[in-house]
Amino acid sequence: MRMIVETKTIWVSNSRFLNDFEEVTRAIKTIERSPDLIVQGLETHERIEIIRSQLQRLMNSDFHVFVSSFCKHPDKLSQCRGYARDGACVSICFSRKVLEEMGYQVSEVIYGSHFIETAATRLKDVCDVSEDLSQTDFRR
């Protein structure tokens, strides 16, 4: 906590080196098994080749996800017990809206069978609002 307050920075970690890296690994394996389900309904989208290439990149080892983890509910004692050193814990609240305005992508971890449906819906939402984006911004 002291580091966040003094440096006014939030650190991120490569998801492959987290203590629970399986969350990202499981998502990638699911996409590998069902890439066509994610792009279903987007076959005629003008940027379908970018979408397919990004999905392929996701499945290759050159794709890295960097994360900083937060709780949806403030002041959660179980988080202090699980992650704080010797029980020393402070709860800091961040505004999701402010983080997004600063350029961070704030997303919830999706567990269970809803992953493919959610990924497909989010991709369709991005495609619906992407007409004004450059190819580089769309790729991001």
C-alpha positions, 0 to 999 in steps of 0.5 A: 500500500505504501508503494501505491501512495508514495509513487502514485503507481499501480503495478501490473504483472504478467499473468503467466507469473501469477500464483493463479496463472490458470485463469488465463491459461484456461481461457486460452485453451477454451479459445483454442477449442472453439475459435469459430464460436467466438467469431460466429456472426462476424464472418462478414465483418470488414475486419474479420481477418484482423479478428482471426489473426488476433485470436491466433496471436492469443493462442501463440506464446507471444501474447501477454496479458498484464494484470493488476487484481482488485476486489469488486467489494471493498474492505474484504477481510478474506483478501487481507488474510490471503494476501497481506503479509502478517495480517497487515492490510489496508483497503484502498478503493479505486473508481472504475470510471476513473481507471477507464478514463486513464486508459486502463481496461477494467474487466471482471474474470469470467468463470465457468461455462459463460466464457465463450458467450461473454467473449463473443458478445464483447467482440461483437460489441467492439465490432459494432463501435469500431467503424471510426477506429484505425486498424491499429486501434481496432487490433488493440 
